[in-house]
């Protein structure tokens, strides 16, 4: 990590500390109301973990489902730069993407990220095949629809990381865990990193 990236990550960490000291209220207008200012970030342990995993791949196409305000994208874009790959980051809300884009610029990582705004499932369907790494970290009821969309596009050896398996650990993520393990060619393990992550690898059968 160079100094610019470390400075941006520390700025995020300060925002995360502030967020954790406040009540977790649903924003006005609900999840799609354009009022949600919580980072909902994966945190430093998961960030480092996905950075290490993504760097283990050669020139990977990395897909991030749920840009939010860009924290995990910094870790993934740094891995993309180091390994000669690229990051495609998808988010429903433009105001979140704009913040993420600004922070990526400060980190010197803009050229390694393709920000896309819209419905994740439809955007995944529009992607060409050949995805090597996926971070699944959006609204939990979208985990399985996204899985169904990206599964046919995986390269052999692709790695999938799904966040929030322990916290909130609701029925949606439990069903995702069952669904991803039922896919042909998938080997998967649940790890106590951050809020709990399901780490899966696809090997063509």
C-alpha positions in Angstrom: 0.0 0.0 0.0 1.4 3.4 -0.9 0.9 6.5 1.2 -2.1 7.9 -0.8 -4.0 4.6 -0.3 -3.1 4.4 3.4 -4.3 8.0 3.9 -7.7 7.3 2.2 -8.2 4.1 4.1 -7.5 5.9 7.4 -10.1 8.5 6.4 -12.6 5.7 5.9 -11.6 4.1 9.2 -12.3 7.4 11.0 -15.8 7.5 9.4 -16.4 3.8 10.4 -15.5 4.6 14.0 -17.9 7.5 14.0 -20.6 5.4 12.4 -20.2 2.6 15.0 -20.8 5.1 17.8 -24.3 6.1 16.4 -27.6 4.2 16.4 -28.3 2.0 13.4 -31.5 3.7 12.2 -33.1 3.0 8.8 -32.7 6.2 6.8 -35.8 8.3 5.8 -37.4 6.8 2.7 -36.1 3.3 3.3 -33.2 1.6 1.6 -34.0 3.0 -1.8 -34.9 6.5 -0.6 -31.5 8.1 -1.5 -31.0 9.2 2.1 -28.8 6.4 3.4 -25.4 7.9 4.5 -24.1 4.9 6.5 -21.0 3.4 5.1 -21.9 -0.2 6.0 -18.3 -1.0 5.2 -16.7 -4.5 5.4 -14.1 -3.3 7.8 -10.3 -3.6 7.8 -10.0 -7.3 8.5 -12.3 -8.3 5.6 -10.7 -5.6 3.5 -7.2 -7.0 4.0 -8.6 -10.5 3.4 -10.2 -9.7 0.0 -7.1 -7.8 -1.0 -4.9 -10.8 -0.3 -7.3 -13.2 -2.2 -7.6 -10.9 -5.2 -3.9 -10.4 -5.4 -3.4 -14.2 -5.7 -5.1 -14.1 -9.1 -3.3 -13.1 -12.3 -4.8 -10.1 -14.1 -8.3 -10.8 -12.6 -11.6 -9.3 -13.6 -13.0 -8.3 -10.2 -16.7 -7.6 -9.7 -17.9 -5.7 -6.6 -21.6 -5.9 -6.0 -22.5 -3.0 -3.7 -20.1 -0.1 -4.1 -21.7 1.8 -1.3 -19.3 4.6 -0.4 -16.2 2.9 -1.8 -14.3 1.4 1.1 -14.0 -2.2 -0.1 -13.4 -0.9 -3.6 -10.1 0.7 -2.4 -8.9 -2.7 -1.3 -10.0 -4.4 -4.5 -8.7 -1.7 -6.8 -5.3 -1.8 -5.1 -5.3 -5.6 -5.7 -6.3 -5.0 -9.3 -3.5 -2.6 -9.9 -0.9 -4.9 -8.2 -2.0 -8.0 -10.2 -2.7 -6.3 -13.6 -6.5 -6.7 -13.3 -9.5 -4.5 -13.3 -12.4 -3.8 -10.9 -16.0 -3.4 -12.0 -18.0 -1.9 -9.1 -21.8 -1.8 -9.2 -24.1 0.4 -7.1 -27.8 1.4 -7.3 -27.3 5.0 -6.0 -25.3 7.6 -7.9 -24.6 9.7 -4.8 -22.8 6.8 -3.2 -20.8 6.1 -6.4 -19.8 9.8 -6.6 -18.3 9.7 -3.1 -16.5 6.4 -4.0 -15.2 7.9 -7.2 -13.8 10.9 -5.3 -12.1 8.7 -2.8 -10.6 6.4 -5.5 -9.2 9.6 -7.2 -7.5 10.6 -3.9 -6.1 7.1 -3.6 -4.7 7.3 -7.2 -6.8 4.2 -8.2 -9.4 5.8 -10.6 -8.0 4.2 -13.7 -8.4 0.7 -12.2 -12.2 1.0 -11.4 -15.2 0.9 -13.8 -18.0 2.3 -11.7 -21.5 1.2 -12.9 -24.8 2.6 -11.6 -28.1 0.7 -11.7 -29.8 -2.6 -11.0 -27.0 -5.1 -10.1 -28.8 -8.2 -11.5 -29.4 -6.5 -14.9 -25.9 -5.1 -15.1 -24.4 -8.5 -14.3 -26.5 -10.1 -17.1 -25.0 -7.5 -19.5 -21.4 -8.4 -18.6 -19.3 -10.7 -20.8 -18.2 -14.0 -19.3 -14.8 -14.2 -17.6 -15.2 -13.0 -14.0 -12.4 -14.1 -11.6 -13.3 -12.6 -8.2 -16.6 -11.4 -6.8 -17.4 -9.5 -3.6 -21.1 -9.9 -2.8 -22.1 -7.1 -0.3 -25.4 -5.5 -1.3 -28.9 -5.9 0.0 -29.2 -9.4 1.3 -32.4 -10.3 -0.6 -30.3 -9.8 -3.8 -27.6 -12.3 -2.9 -29.3 -15.2 -4.6 -30.5 -13.3 -7.7 -27.0 -12.0 -8.1 -25.6 -15.5 -7.7 -27.8 -16.8 -10.4 -26.7 -14.0 -12.7 -23.0 -14.2 -12.2 -22.6 -18.0 -11.9 -22.6 -18.6 -15.7 -20.0 -16.0 -16.1 -17.3 -17.4 -13.8 -13.9 -18.4 -15.0 -12.5 -21.6 -13.6 -10.7 -20.9 -10.3 -13.0 -17.9 -9.7 -13.4 -16.8 -6.0 -16.6 -15.5 -4.5 -16.7 -13.7 -1.1 -20.1 -12.9 0.4 -20.1 -10.6 3.4 -22.5 -10.4 6.5 -23.0 -14.1 6.9 -22.9 -13.8 10.7 -24.1 -10.3 11.1 -26.9 -9.7 10.3 -26.9 -13.4 9.4 -30.6 -13.3 8.4 -32.6 -15.8 6.4 -31.5 -14.3 3.1 -27.8 -14.9 3.7 -28.5 -18.4 5.1 -30.3 -19.2 1.9 -27.5 -17.8 -0.1 -25.0 -20.1 1.8 -27.1 -23.1 0.9 -27.6 -21.9 -2.7 -23.9 -21.3 -3.4 -22.9 -24.7 -2.0 -25.5 -26.4 -4.2 -23.9 -25.0 -7.4 -22.0 -27.5 -9.5 -18.3 -27.0 -9.2 -18.4 -24.8 -6.1 -16.4 -25.5 -2.9 -17.3 -23.2 -0.1 -16.3 -22.4 3.5 -17.8 -20.0 6.1 -15.1 -18.0 7.9 -15.2 -15.8 11.1 -13.6 -12.8 9.4 -15.3 -9.4 10.0 -19.1 -9.9 10.0 -18.7 -13.4 8.7 -17.8 -14.3 5.1 -18.7 -17.2 2.8 -15.7 -17.9 0.6 -16.3 -20.0 -2.4 -14.2 -21.2 -5.3 -15.5 -22.3 -8.7 -13.7 -25.1 -10.6 -15.2 -26.1 -13.9 -16.6 -29.7 -13.8 
